[in-house]
């Protein structure tokens, strides 16, 4: 059973290889944010540093997987503070 998951921040190389994990699309009445599940999975495989990403993804409960997805998407949120160079 997976009890803790540690993620590292994505790099520019990750972003240019995998693209955005979510995309804004036109929907009835405005815009809607749509998850790119393949991209999110690829980010999880790259960003989970503890435990081994493949073990984590095969053994974590679905609610934890949803939390990992949310944590990955936060890295790409405009509200996320970015450190100064």
Biopython code that builds the backbone (N, CA, C, O; Angstrom):
import numpy as np
from Bio.PDB.StructureBuilder import StructureBuilder

atoms = [
    (1, "UNK", "N", (0.844, -1.185, 0.000)),
    (1, "UNK", "CA", (0.000, 0.000, 0.000)),
    (1, "UNK", "C", (0.886, 1.242, 0.000)),
    (1, "UNK", "O", (1.845, 1.326, 0.766)),
    (2, "UNK", "N", (0.569, 2.185, -0.842)),
    (2, "UNK", "CA", (1.295, 3.449, -0.920)),
    (2, "UNK", "C", (0.736, 4.375, 0.144)),
    (2, "UNK", "O", (-0.474, 4.594, 0.208)),
    (3, "UNK", "N", (1.623, 4.928, 0.992)),
    (3, "UNK", "CA", (1.162, 5.831, 2.049)),
    (3, "UNK", "C", (1.547, 7.278, 1.786)),
    (3, "UNK", "O", (0.838, 8.187, 2.217)),
    (4, "UNK", "N", (2.651, 7.512, 1.092)),
    (4, "UNK", "CA", (3.106, 8.867, 0.773)),
    (4, "UNK", "C", (3.614, 8.904, -0.657)),
    (4, "UNK", "O", (4.218, 7.946, -1.142)),
    (5, "UNK", "N", (3.365, 10.013, -1.320)),
    (5, "UNK", "CA", (3.880, 10.232, -2.671)),
    (5, "UNK", "C", (4.590, 11.573, -2.679)),
    (5, "UNK", "O", (4.038, 12.577, -2.227)),
    (6, "UNK", "N", (5.818, 11.593, -3.194)),
    (6, "UNK", "CA", (6.596, 12.817, -3.302)),
    (6, "UNK", "C", (6.739, 13.153, -4.781)),
    (6, "UNK", "O", (7.165, 12.323, -5.585)),
    (7, "UNK", "N", (6.371, 14.396, -5.125)),
    (7, "UNK", "CA", (6.491, 14.871, -6.509)),
    (7, "UNK", "C", (7.593, 15.911, -6.596)),
    (7, "UNK", "O", (7.775, 16.717, -5.684)),
    (8, "UNK", "N", (8.327, 15.885, -7.698)),
    (8, "UNK", "CA", (9.268, 16.965, -7.974)),
    (8, "UNK", "C", (8.614, 17.920, -8.963)),
    (8, "UNK", "O", (7.692, 17.534, -9.681)),
    (9, "UNK", "N", (9.075, 19.138, -9.005)),
    (9, "UNK", "CA", (8.533, 20.137, -9.924)),
    (9, "UNK", "C", (8.932, 19.788, -11.358)),
    (9, "UNK", "O", (10.063, 19.363, -11.593)),
    (10, "UNK", "N", (8.017, 19.962, -12.322)),
    (10, "UNK", "CA", (8.373, 19.699, -13.712)),
    (10, "UNK", "C", (9.399, 20.709, -14.220)),
    (10, "UNK", "O", (9.459, 21.846, -13.753)),
    (11, "UNK", "N", (10.192, 20.273, -15.174)),
    (11, "UNK", "CA", (11.191, 21.142, -15.798)),
    (11, "UNK", "C", (10.671, 21.623, -17.148)),
    (11, "UNK", "O", (9.639, 21.160, -17.635)),
    (12, "UNK", "N", (11.391, 22.545, -17.732)),
    (12, "UNK", "CA", (11.051, 23.000, -19.083)),
    (12, "UNK", "C", (11.097, 21.832, -20.060)),
    (12, "UNK", "O", (10.259, 21.741, -20.957)),
    (13, "UNK", "N", (12.072, 20.938, -19.894)),
    (13, "UNK", "CA", (12.170, 19.763, -20.775)),
    (13, "UNK", "C", (10.917, 18.897, -20.654)),
    (13, "UNK", "O", (10.410, 18.392, -21.656)),
    (14, "UNK", "N", (10.414, 18.725, -19.422)),
    (14, "UNK", "CA", (9.178, 17.965, -19.232)),
    (14, "UNK", "C", (8.027, 18.637, -19.973)),
    (14, "UNK", "O", (7.264, 17.984, -20.685)),
    (15, "UNK", "N", (7.916, 19.944, -19.795)),
    (15, "UNK", "CA", (6.811, 20.681, -20.407)),
    (15, "UNK", "C", (6.856, 20.609, -21.934)),
    (15, "UNK", "O", (5.833, 20.372, -22.577)),
    (16, "UNK", "N", (8.032, 20.812, -22.507)),
    (16, "UNK", "CA", (8.119, 20.794, -23.967)),
    (16, "UNK", "C", (7.937, 19.390, -24.531)),
    (16, "UNK", "O", (7.515, 19.239, -25.678)),
    (17, "UNK", "N", (8.246, 18.367, -23.749)),
    (17, "UNK", "CA", (8.048, 16.986, -24.212)),
    (17, "UNK", "C", (6.596, 16.529, -24.055)),
    (17, "UNK", "O", (6.082, 15.789, -24.893)),
    (18, "UNK", "N", (5.934, 16.973, -22.977)),
    (18, "UNK", "CA", (4.613, 16.431, -22.649)),
    (18, "UNK", "C", (3.459, 17.397, -22.867)),
    (18, "UNK", "O", (2.304, 16.975, -22.925)),
    (19, "UNK", "N", (3.753, 18.680, -22.989)),
    (19, "UNK", "CA", (2.696, 19.665, -23.187)),
    (19, "UNK", "C", (1.954, 19.981, -21.902)),
    (19, "UNK", "O", (2.348, 19.555, -20.817)),
    (20, "UNK", "N", (0.891, 20.722, -22.040)),
    (20, "UNK", "CA", (0.092, 21.142, -20.886)),
    (20, "UNK", "C", (-0.803, 19.987, -20.434)),
    (20, "UNK", "O", (-1.340, 19.259, -21.269)),
    (21, "UNK", "N", (-0.968, 19.814, -19.109)),
    (21, "UNK", "CA", (-1.828, 18.746, -18.624)),
    (21, "UNK", "C", (-3.320, 19.073, -18.752)),
    (21, "UNK", "O", (-4.171, 18.191, -18.631)),
    (22, "UNK", "N", (-3.623, 20.341, -18.996)),
    (22, "UNK", "CA", (-5.011, 20.759, -19.180)),
    (22, "UNK", "C", (-5.073, 21.788, -20.304)),
    (22, "UNK", "O", (-4.105, 22.502, -20.565)),
    (23, "UNK", "N", (-6.235, 21.851, -20.967)),
    (23, "UNK", "CA", (-6.418, 22.773, -22.081)),
    (23, "UNK", "C", (-7.765, 23.472, -21.949)),
    (23, "UNK", "O", (-8.772, 22.847, -21.614)),
    (24, "UNK", "N", (-7.772, 24.765, -22.214)),
    (24, "UNK", "CA", (-9.029, 25.506, -22.254)),
    (24, "UNK", "C", (-9.692, 25.263, -23.605)),
    (24, "UNK", "O", (-9.046, 25.377, -24.647)),
    (25, "UNK", "N", (-10.984, 24.929, -23.587)),
    (25, "UNK", "CA", (-11.747, 24.727, -24.822)),
    (25, "UNK", "C", (-13.037, 25.529, -24.740)),
    (25, "UNK", "O", (-13.558, 25.798, -23.658)),
    (26, "UNK", "N", (-13.532, 25.901, -25.902)),
    (26, "UNK", "CA", (-14.791, 26.641, -25.971)),
    (26, "UNK", "C", (-15.932, 25.680, -25.652)),
    (26, "UNK", "O", (-16.014, 24.583, -26.204)),
    (27, "UNK", "N", (-16.801, 26.112, -24.762)),
    (27, "UNK", "CA", (-17.964, 25.313, -24.373)),
    (27, "UNK", "C", (-19.185, 26.219, -24.359)),
    (27, "UNK", "O", (-19.071, 27.442, -24.437)),
    (28, "UNK", "N", (-20.338, 25.608, -24.259)),
    (28, "UNK", "CA", (-21.574, 26.390, -24.196)),
    (28, "UNK", "C", (-21.495, 27.361, -23.025)),
    (28, "UNK", "O", (-21.296, 26.949, -21.883)),
    (29, "UNK", "N", (-21.648, 28.627, -23.307)),
    (29, "UNK", "CA", (-21.649, 29.624, -22.258)),
    (29, "UNK", "C", (-20.276, 30.109, -21.835)),
    (29, "UNK", "O", (-20.171, 30.874, -20.877)),
    (30, "UNK", "N", (-19.220, 29.690, -22.520)),
    (30, "UNK", "CA", (-17.892, 30.180, -22.144)),
    (30, "UNK", "C", (-16.788, 29.187, -22.452)),
    (30, "UNK", "O", (-16.796, 28.512, -23.482)),
    (31, "UNK", "N", (-15.845, 29.118, -21.537)),
    (31, "UNK", "CA", (-14.684, 28.251, -21.720)),
    (31, "UNK", "C", (-14.695, 27.181, -20.626)),
    (31, "UNK", "O", (-15.232, 27.389, -19.538)),
    (32, "UNK", "N", (-14.091, 26.033, -20.939)),
    (32, "UNK", "CA", (-14.022, 24.932, -19.987)),
    (32, "UNK", "C", (-12.610, 24.356, -19.990)),
    (32, "UNK", "O", (-11.983, 24.234, -21.041)),
    (33, "UNK", "N", (-12.122, 24.008, -18.816)),
    (33, "UNK", "CA", (-10.792, 23.421, -18.677)),
    (33, "UNK", "C", (-10.923, 21.905, -18.765)),
    (33, "UNK", "O", (-11.652, 21.293, -17.984)),
    (34, "UNK", "N", (-10.213, 21.299, -19.721)),
    (34, "UNK", "CA", (-10.306, 19.864, -19.969)),
    (34, "UNK", "C", (-8.965, 19.214, -19.649)),
    (34, "UNK", "O", (-7.912, 19.692, -20.070)),
    (35, "UNK", "N", (-9.021, 18.108, -18.892)),
    (35, "UNK", "CA", (-7.805, 17.369, -18.560)),
    (35, "UNK", "C", (-7.288, 16.608, -19.768)),
    (35, "UNK", "O", (-8.062, 16.050, -20.546)),
    (36, "UNK", "N", (-5.962, 16.592, -19.916)),
    (36, "UNK", "CA", (-5.302, 15.761, -20.907)),
    (36, "UNK", "C", (-4.750, 14.559, -20.135)),
    (36, "UNK", "O", (-3.627, 14.596, -19.633)),
    (37, "UNK", "N", (-5.554, 13.495, -20.049)),
    (37, "UNK", "CA", (-5.208, 12.351, -19.212)),
    (37, "UNK", "C", (-3.878, 11.704, -19.592)),
    (37, "UNK", "O", (-3.129, 11.281, -18.711)),
    (38, "UNK", "N", (-3.573, 11.620, -20.885)),
    (38, "UNK", "CA", (-2.304, 11.008, -21.305)),
    (38, "UNK", "C", (-1.121, 11.846, -20.828)),
    (38, "UNK", "O", (-0.106, 11.304, -20.389)),
    (39, "UNK", "N", (-1.253, 13.153, -20.913)),
    (39, "UNK", "CA", (-0.194, 14.044, -20.450)),
    (39, "UNK", "C", (-0.036, 13.964, -18.935)),
    (39, "UNK", "O", (1.086, 13.927, -18.430)),
    (40, "UNK", "N", (-1.146, 13.937, -18.212)),
    (40, "UNK", "CA", (-1.094, 13.856, -16.751)),
    (40, "UNK", "C", (-0.427, 12.555, -16.326)),
    (40, "UNK", "O", (0.385, 12.555, -15.402)),
    (41, "UNK", "N", (-0.752, 11.462, -16.975)),
    (41, "UNK", "CA", (-0.119, 10.173, -16.647)),
    (41, "UNK", "C", (1.382, 10.233, -16.914)),
    (41, "UNK", "O", (2.179, 9.761, -16.103)),
    (42, "UNK", "N", (1.765, 10.810, -18.042)),
    (42, "UNK", "CA", (3.189, 10.920, -18.373)),
    (42, "UNK", "C", (3.912, 11.800, -17.353)),
    (42, "UNK", "O", (5.041, 11.498, -16.964)),
    (43, "UNK", "N", (3.266, 12.890, -16.919)),
    (43, "UNK", "CA", (3.865, 13.730, -15.883)),
    (43, "UNK", "C", (4.018, 12.939, -14.586)),
    (43, "UNK", "O", (5.054, 13.027, -13.927)),
    (44, "UNK", "N", (2.995, 12.165, -14.212)),
    (44, "UNK", "CA", (3.081, 11.365, -12.987)),
    (44, "UNK", "C", (4.270, 10.414, -13.053)),
    (44, "UNK", "O", (4.998, 10.259, -12.073)),
    (45, "UNK", "N", (4.465, 9.784, -14.195)),
    (45, "UNK", "CA", (5.591, 8.855, -14.352)),
    (45, "UNK", "C", (6.935, 9.570, -14.206)),
    (45, "UNK", "O", (7.903, 8.980, -13.725)),
    (46, "UNK", "N", (6.998, 10.837, -14.618)),
    (46, "UNK", "CA", (8.251, 11.606, -14.522)),
    (46, "UNK", "C", (8.431, 12.301, -13.172)),
    (46, "UNK", "O", (9.556, 12.433, -12.689)),
    (47, "UNK", "N", (7.333, 12.744, -12.564)),
    (47, "UNK", "CA", (7.440, 13.620, -11.396)),
    (47, "UNK", "C", (7.383, 12.905, -10.056)),
    (47, "UNK", "O", (7.861, 13.447, -9.059)),
    (48, "UNK", "N", (6.809, 11.697, -10.001)),
    (48, "UNK", "CA", (6.796, 10.969, -8.735)),
    (48, "UNK", "C", (8.219, 10.487, -8.461)),
    (48, "UNK", "O", (8.795, 9.738, -9.250)),
    (49, "UNK", "N", (8.775, 10.925, -7.334)),
    (49, "UNK", "CA", (10.139, 10.508, -6.979)),
    (49, "UNK", "C", (10.139, 9.487, -5.855)),
    (49, "UNK", "O", (11.098, 8.727, -5.716)),
    (50, "UNK", "N", (9.091, 9.453, -5.055)),
    (50, "UNK", "CA", (8.948, 8.443, -4.005)),
    (50, "UNK", "C", (7.487, 8.069, -3.891)),
    (50, "UNK", "O", (6.642, 8.964, -3.854)),
    (51, "UNK", "N", (7.152, 6.816, -3.836)),
    (51, "UNK", "CA", (7.966, 5.643, -4.144)),
    (51, "UNK", "C", (8.190, 5.557, -5.649)),
    (51, "UNK", "O", (7.880, 6.503, -6.372)),
    (52, "UNK", "N", (8.714, 4.463, -6.119)),
    (52, "UNK", "CA", (8.898, 4.255, -7.560)),
    (52, "UNK", "C", (7.572, 4.569, -8.265)),
    (52, "UNK", "O", (6.524, 4.071, -7.855)),
    (53, "UNK", "N", (7.611, 5.389, -9.320)),
    (53, "UNK", "CA", (6.358, 5.828, -9.956)),
    (53, "UNK", "C", (5.478, 4.683, -10.452)),
    (53, "UNK", "O", (4.256, 4.751, -10.320)),
    (54, "UNK", "N", (6.063, 3.651, -11.009)),
    (54, "UNK", "CA", (5.242, 2.550, -11.522)),
    (54, "UNK", "C", (4.573, 1.790, -10.387)),
    (54, "UNK", "O", (3.414, 1.390, -10.499)),
    (55, "UNK", "N", (5.299, 1.593, -9.302)),
    (55, "UNK", "CA", (4.707, 0.934, -8.135)),
    (55, "UNK", "C", (3.605, 1.809, -7.552)),
    (55, "UNK", "O", (2.520, 1.323, -7.232)),
    (56, "UNK", "N", (3.887, 3.097, -7.415)),
    (56, "UNK", "CA", (2.895, 4.021, -6.857)),
    (56, "UNK", "C", (1.617, 4.005, -7.674)),
    (56, "UNK", "O", (0.521, 3.911, -7.121)),
    (57, "UNK", "N", (1.753, 4.096, -8.982)),
    (57, "UNK", "CA", (0.579, 4.201, -9.836)),
    (57, "UNK", "C", (-0.228, 2.903, -9.866)),
    (57, "UNK", "O", (-1.440, 2.939, -10.080)),
    (58, "UNK", "N", (0.414, 1.774, -9.658)),
    (58, "UNK", "CA", (-0.320, 0.507, -9.671)),
    (58, "UNK", "C", (-0.978, 0.181, -8.340)),
    (58, "UNK", "O", (-1.900, -0.633, -8.287)),
    (59, "UNK", "N", (-0.508, 0.816, -7.252)),
    (59, "UNK", "CA", (-0.996, 0.412, -5.938)),
    (59, "UNK", "C", (-1.719, 1.502, -5.153)),
    (59, "UNK", "O", (-2.261, 1.214, -4.086)),
    (60, "UNK", "N", (-1.747, 2.732, -5.634)),
    (60, "UNK", "CA", (-2.447, 3.760, -4.864)),
    (60, "UNK", "C", (-3.939, 3.718, -5.162)),
    (60, "UNK", "O", (-4.345, 3.422, -6.285)),
    (61, "UNK", "N", (-4.751, 4.014, -4.160)),
    (61, "UNK", "CA", (-6.202, 4.077, -4.376)),
    (61, "UNK", "C", (-6.564, 5.215, -5.324)),
    (61, "UNK", "O", (-5.792, 6.159, -5.499)),
    (62, "UNK", "N", (-7.730, 5.120, -5.927)),
    (62, "UNK", "CA", (-8.146, 6.095, -6.929)),
    (62, "UNK", "C", (-8.231, 7.514, -6.361)),
    (62, "UNK", "O", (-7.900, 8.468, -7.064)),
    (63, "UNK", "N", (-8.663, 7.675, -5.112)),
    (63, "UNK", "CA", (-8.730, 9.022, -4.541)),
    (63, "UNK", "C", (-7.337, 9.633, -4.405)),
    (63, "UNK", "O", (-7.170, 10.841, -4.569)),
    (64, "UNK", "N", (-6.345, 8.808, -4.107)),
    (64, "UNK", "CA", (-4.967, 9.302, -4.044)),
    (64, "UNK", "C", (-4.463, 9.645, -5.442)),
    (64, "UNK", "O", (-3.732, 10.620, -5.620)),
    (65, "UNK", "N", (-4.851, 8.850, -6.425)),
    (65, "UNK", "CA", (-4.465, 9.149, -7.806)),
    (65, "UNK", "C", (-5.055, 10.488, -8.243)),
    (65, "UNK", "O", (-4.407, 11.256, -8.954)),
    (66, "UNK", "N", (-6.273, 10.757, -7.819)),
    (66, "UNK", "CA", (-6.901, 12.036, -8.145)),
    (66, "UNK", "C", (-6.163, 13.188, -7.467)),
    (66, "UNK", "O", (-6.044, 14.272, -8.039)),
    (67, "UNK", "N", (-5.670, 12.958, -6.258)),
    (67, "UNK", "CA", (-4.895, 13.986, -5.552)),
    (67, "UNK", "C", (-3.566, 14.233, -6.258)),
    (67, "UNK", "O", (-3.115, 15.376, -6.338)),
    (68, "UNK", "N", (-2.934, 13.177, -6.770)),
    (68, "UNK", "CA", (-1.685, 13.336, -7.532)),
    (68, "UNK", "C", (-1.969, 14.146, -8.793)),
    (68, "UNK", "O", (-1.206, 15.049, -9.137)),
    (69, "UNK", "N", (-3.065, 13.827, -9.482)),
    (69, "UNK", "CA", (-3.442, 14.581, -10.686)),
    (69, "UNK", "C", (-3.620, 16.055, -10.356)),
    (69, "UNK", "O", (-3.122, 16.921, -11.075)),
    (70, "UNK", "N", (-4.327, 16.337, -9.276)),
    (70, "UNK", "CA", (-4.547, 17.732, -8.874)),
    (70, "UNK", "C", (-3.220, 18.421, -8.548)),
    (70, "UNK", "O", (-3.014, 19.579, -8.909)),
    (71, "UNK", "N", (-2.323, 17.708, -7.868)),
    (71, "UNK", "CA", (-1.017, 18.288, -7.514)),
    (71, "UNK", "C", (-0.204, 18.590, -8.768)),
    (71, "UNK", "O", (0.480, 19.612, -8.830)),
    (72, "UNK", "N", (-0.270, 17.724, -9.756)),
    (72, "UNK", "CA", (0.444, 17.963, -11.019)),
    (72, "UNK", "C", (-0.133, 19.204, -11.703)),
    (72, "UNK", "O", (0.620, 20.055, -12.178)),
    (73, "UNK", "N", (-1.432, 19.310, -11.752)),
    (73, "UNK", "CA", (-2.066, 20.454, -12.423)),
    (73, "UNK", "C", (-1.761, 21.771, -11.724)),
    (73, "UNK", "O", (-1.706, 22.813, -12.376)),
    (74, "UNK", "N", (-1.563, 21.743, -10.415)),
    (74, "UNK", "CA", (-1.239, 22.968, -9.671)),
    (74, "UNK", "C", (0.080, 23.562, -10.156)),
    (74, "UNK", "O", (0.243, 24.782, -10.162)),
    (75, "UNK", "N", (1.027, 22.707, -10.563)),
    (75, "UNK", "CA", (2.303, 23.219, -11.075)),
    (75, "UNK", "C", (2.099, 24.151, -12.267)),
    (75, "UNK", "O", (2.934, 25.018, -12.523)),
    (76, "UNK", "N", (0.998, 23.980, -12.996)),
    (76, "UNK", "CA", (0.746, 24.741, -14.212)),
    (76, "UNK", "C", (-0.288, 25.838, -14.007)),
    (76, "UNK", "O", (-0.708, 26.483, -14.968)),
    (77, "UNK", "N", (-0.699, 26.051, -12.772)),
    (77, "UNK", "CA", (-1.677, 27.076, -12.445)),
    (77, "UNK", "C", (-0.994, 28.431, -12.411)),
    (77, "UNK", "O", (0.131, 28.553, -11.928)),
    (78, "UNK", "N", (-1.666, 29.436, -12.918)),
    (78, "UNK", "CA", (-1.125, 30.802, -12.878)),
    (78, "UNK", "C", (-1.031, 31.309, -11.452)),
    (78, "UNK", "O", (-0.300, 32.260, -11.175)),
    (79, "UNK", "N", (-1.766, 30.679, -10.543)),
    (79, "UNK", "CA", (-1.759, 31.101, -9.144)),
    (79, "UNK", "C", (-0.562, 30.551, -8.388)),
    (79, "UNK", "O", (-0.286, 30.976, -7.267)),
    (80, "UNK", "N", (0.155, 29.605, -8.995)),
    (80, "UNK", "CA", (1.311, 29.017, -8.326)),
    (80, "UNK", "C", (2.453, 30.011, -8.299)),
    (80, "UNK", "O", (2.866, 30.494, -9.353)),
    (81, "UNK", "N", (2.982, 30.335, -7.112)),
    (81, "UNK", "CA", (4.119, 31.269, -7.062)),
    (81, "UNK", "C", (5.347, 30.628, -7.678)),
    (81, "UNK", "O", (5.633, 29.453, -7.447)),
    (82, "UNK", "N", (6.067, 31.410, -8.462)),
    (82, "UNK", "CA", (7.307, 30.904, -9.055)),
    (82, "UNK", "C", (8.488, 31.532, -8.376)),
    (82, "UNK", "O", (8.490, 32.736, -8.118)),
    (83, "UNK", "N", (9.511, 30.728, -8.077)),
    (83, "UNK", "CA", (10.691, 31.287, -7.414)),
    (83, "UNK", "C", (11.454, 32.242, -8.330)),
    (83, "UNK", "O", (11.434, 32.095, -9.552)),
    (84, "UNK", "N", (12.115, 33.205, -7.735)),
    (84, "UNK", "CA", (12.939, 34.136, -8.509)),
    (84, "UNK", "C", (14.160, 33.402, -9.026)),
    (84, "UNK", "O", (14.672, 32.503, -8.359)),
    (85, "UNK", "N", (14.644, 33.780, -10.235)),
    (85, "UNK", "CA", (15.841, 33.111, -10.772)),
    (85, "UNK", "C", (17.075, 33.392, -9.944)),
    (85, "UNK", "O", (18.158, 32.903, -10.264)),
]
sb = StructureBuilder()
sb.init_structure("model")
sb.init_model(0)
sb.init_chain("A")
sb.init_seg("    ")
for serial, (resi, resn, name, xyz) in enumerate(atoms, 1):
    if name == "N":
        sb.init_residue(resn, " ", resi, " ")
    sb.init_atom(name, np.array(xyz, "f"), 0.0, 1.0, " ", f" {name:<3s}", serial, name[0])
structure = sb.get_structure()
